[in-house]
Amino acid sequence: MDLVPALEEPLKKVLGPATAKVMAEHLGLHSVGDLLHHYPRRYEERGQLTHLADLPMDEHVTVVAQVADARLHTFASAKAPRGKGQRLEVTITDGSGRLQLVFFGHGVHKPHKELLPGTRAMFAGKVSLFNRRLQLAHPAYELLRGADDDAAEAVETWAGALIPLYPATAKLESWKIGKAIQTVLPSAQEAVDPLPESLREGRGLVPLPEALLKIHRPHTKADIADAHARLKWDEAFVLQVALARRRHADAQLPAVPRKPAPDGLLSAFDDRLPFTLTDGQQKVSKEIFDDLATDHPMHRLLQGEVGSGKTMVALRAMLAVVDAGGQAAMLAPTEVLAQQHHRSIVEMMGELAEGGMLGGSEQGTKVVLLTGSMGTAARRQAMLDLVTGEAGIVIGTHALIEDKVQFHDLGLVVVDEQHRFGVEQRDALRGKGKQPPHLLVMTATPIPRTVAMTVFGDLETSVLDQLPAGRSPIASHVVPAADKPHFLTRAWERVREEVENGHQAYVVCPRIGDEEDDPKKARKSAEDEAEKRPPLAVLDIADQLAKGPLSGLRVEVLHGRMHPDDKDAVMRRFAAGETHVLVATTVIEVGVNVPNATAMVIMDADRFGVSQLHQLRGRVGRGSAAGLCLLVSEMPEASPARQRLNAVASTLDGFELSRIDLEQRREGDVLGQAQSGARTSLRVLAVIEDEEIIAEARQEATAVVEADPELTGLPGLRTALDALLDEEREQYLEKG
């Protein structure tokens, strides 16, 4: 079926090249269809004004308000020494709060004539703070009523009780977007409906053209609710159909069932465990073993808090596959992590990891490491062990995916921290088995159920939610460095106390500090950052600490741009207890395991996301001593950034935090690259609030795909899917 020409029409034909260029560059809108799906962020009601008190700082906003007063000041300046400089100050009000507008120089004449007390208008600009008061400098504005023609036309354009306010940019104000939408709105009649008619009618949803009309030109709040209900379903359903098709295709693939031998490697390993598995570990292991025993590939996501024992569960799955005659590969996002997994797995297995070697166990197998920076001889040996089947388990980075690496019989792939790994890599590794291998994806980032259904919708989910015995609680506190500098002094004293008690500490910074090699770049960033200082850097902080509050302690640095050998050496010294304090970037976020490290100080903590702070914090309290995490920030008490930090400090529940994180960020960020580009990111669907819609859409989608995998009877749905997936990316629904 041909795509709908009216909606495919490029905007430059319809709106003219200048507007179309700004829409393409700043909003990612290219066709009429894209513009119709650029929905209002909210609506202003006539007679009801925006709450000026709630305006966010440094954001581009649109407000509807009334001019309270306007004053023209004349002053002397360098440019106008005779007192001819002019500044117009206009105060606008919404009945609850006030906002100052300022215009300078030649820019004052028009607003001075137009913005008379009592005039109502829409104003758009960036909110800043001046003399402790909120202001908009040189805002763009559009009058909402008045005697002259323009204003009358503006009222006409905004007729209807509700004024839509669109996500806008400094280059294109909300009302200009509104006018452009007015131009293309008639094309909405030609929108092809992706929802099967029975589904739409069964749920009482309005047809798509009507929904588009109602979302852009609502007459009542009920119109908006109708449109939202309908468009949310579209988004949820089309995405779930894409995922259901992927699950359906995967279920058709053949795989070798892998059942562990009764008295093999797995039993030998379990016998030498010094502790019993938690109930959670046993339950999840059973789910995995059941999947491994079937003849189509397992696709399972294993979620577990930091330290919940995911690696143990994954290792037992790998041993089961080796028992059944296959090989298992574990993929880690970084070399540091791959080396660490290798070390800890060899330690856990003891002589069972020395198969074929003197002193090794008869039931044992070889566990090899394969990374990009290994020497040629070691690499060659590792690759030989894989192709002959001598090595049952291999742990490595994406070096494992290179064409040269061949397996004897790859049965299971374990991917650590999936969000750092694209589906392309996953599929490349899949191609290395005689038949597609089973797949286990591990993540320590707690993902609310709906996001798991949306982002990882083609994986079955297992959750490990109890911590193994012996893990210690972590106390977290916010350190307001600007309001209470003595708190920061105390933080460094606490670090010293931990070290004096025989423990170690991490200090995390957002930046490395050697970026300013290029003087031009350095100058530019200094200007850009005139208002906001650059984030604190590892190299500077390490230097200050070693000379100042932590002098006398052994302080080392670790960051991503160091040579892999140097990184490894630093980690070894820290793990061995030779270094007291490690000043690092977020390289330590994933998988670094030093049970003796009990304290962590995160500098500029407001520059990190909630989930990332939770991940970082999980690096302490891994031994028998309690952990301490101090979140240092210069943000003021009332700022959203500080509220985020307070949330992290107040709970250790990762699922709770991931909800907070989602509510504070737009869902689009959570889904990362889950869809291709701006055109398909979620616009009206809120992953947290719309849990029911997503769950229902998943059921409906599964039923539709099972009845008609090719969707031959649903051309509208196929069109929508093509737009979502750009066809060839169906199998690459990137994981966020």
Salt bridges, closest charged atoms under 4 A:
GLU9 OE2 - LYS13 NZ 3.76
GLU25 OE2 - LYS21 NZ 3.64
GLU44 OE2 - ARG42 NH1 2.57
GLU45 OE2 - LYS221 NZ 3.05
ASP69 OD2 - ARG71 NE 3.16
GLU89 OE1 - HIS73 NE2 3.55
GLU89 OE2 - ARG87 NE 2.94
GLU114 OE1 - LYS110 NZ 3.74
GLU142 OE2 - LYS179 NZ 3.06
GLU173 OE1 - LYS176 NZ 3.13
ASP193 OD2 - ARG200 NH1 3.29
ASP193 OD1 - ARG230 NH2 2.64
GLU210 OE2 - LYS214 NZ 2.98
ASP223 OD1 - LYS214 NZ 3.95
ASP226 OD2 - LYS214 NZ 3.13
ASP234 OD1 - ARG230 NH2 2.61
ASP250 OD2 - HIS299 NE2 3.76
ASP250 OD1 - ARG430 NH1 3.90
ASP270 OD2 - ARG316 NH2 2.89
GLU287 OE2 - LYS283 NZ 3.93
GLU287 OE1 - ARG300 NH1 3.65
ASP290 OD2 - LYS286 NZ 2.79
ASP291 OD2 - ARG300 NE 2.78
GLU305 OE1 - HIS614 NE2 2.75
GLU351 OE1 - ARG272 NH1 2.89
ASP385 OD2 - LYS366 NZ 2.88
GLU402 OE1 - ARG379 NH2 3.12
GLU402 OE1 - LYS404 NZ 3.80
ASP409 OD1 - ARG258 NH2 3.07
ASP416 OD2 - HIS341 NE2 2.76
GLU417 OE1 - HIS419 ND1 3.35
ASP427 OD1 - ARG246 NH2 3.87
ASP427 OD1 - ARG430 NH1 3.23
ASP458 OD2 - ARG246 NE 2.93
ASP458 OD2 - ARG426 NH2 3.23
ASP458 OD1 - LYS735 NZ 3.52
ASP483 OD2 - ARG642 NH1 3.50
GLU493 OE1 - ARG490 NH1 3.32
GLU497 OE2 - ARG490 NH1 2.97
GLU497 OE1 - ARG494 NH1 3.20
GLU498 OE2 - ARG494 NH2 3.31
ASP514 OD1 - ARG561 NH2 2.50
GLU515 OE1 - ARG511 NH1 3.60
GLU516 OE1 - ARG511 NH1 3.15
ASP528 OD2 - LYS524 NZ 3.25
ASP543 OD2 - LYS547 NZ 3.01
GLU556 OE2 - ARG573 NE 2.71
ASP565 OD2 - HIS563 ND1 3.91
ASP568 OD2 - ARG572 NH1 2.98
GLU589 OE1 - ARG420 NH2 3.15
ASP604 OD1 - ARG533 NH2 2.56
GLU634 OE1 - ARG533 NE 3.40
GLU637 OE1 - ARG642 NH2 2.87
ASP661 OD1 - ARG665 NE 3.25
ASP690 OD1 - LYS232 NZ 3.14
GLU691 OE2 - ARG449 NE 3.11
GLU696 OE1 - ARG203 NH1 2.58
GLU700 OE2 - ARG203 NH2 3.02
GLU710 OE1 - ARG245 NH2 3.88
ASP726 OD1 - ARG679 NH2 3.93
GLU730 OE1 - ARG245 NH1 3.75
